[in-house]
Amino acid sequence: MTLVDKKDNEVRVSRNEADSRYEITYADNDKVVGFADYLINDNDRIFFHTKVDDNYGGRGLASILIAEALEDTFPSGQVVVGLCPFVHSHVEKKGYDGAYRAGTEDDKAFVKEMQR
């Protein structure tokens, strides 16, 4: 399936395992214009930060990015943890067929510890 932004430009979403994040780029160049950071804790994939470059705002990129990240996570059987407000909001509005829970204070502490 071809992914396009609100201006009909083709985009790609890929998982960057080395940096524990999903990245969105435009098909005509490899510049990362947005990302969703995650960490794995047991069977949880904790999404804790989503960012789209301000120069690319309003194009629906964050929604595409999160939808693709969730689709990629589903087959793993991991629980999606929406610590990032955007991920939480996306799941609340559009749903998710896999296991999901909102982030907790323990998740915040885990992320903080892992970022040291």
Secondary structure, 3 states (H helix, E strand, C coil): CCEECCCCCEEEEEEEHHHCEEEEEECCCCCEEEEEEEEEECCEEEEEEEEECHHHCCCCHHHHHHHHHHHHHHHHCCEEEECCHHHHHHHHHHCCCCCEEECCHHHHHHHHHHCC
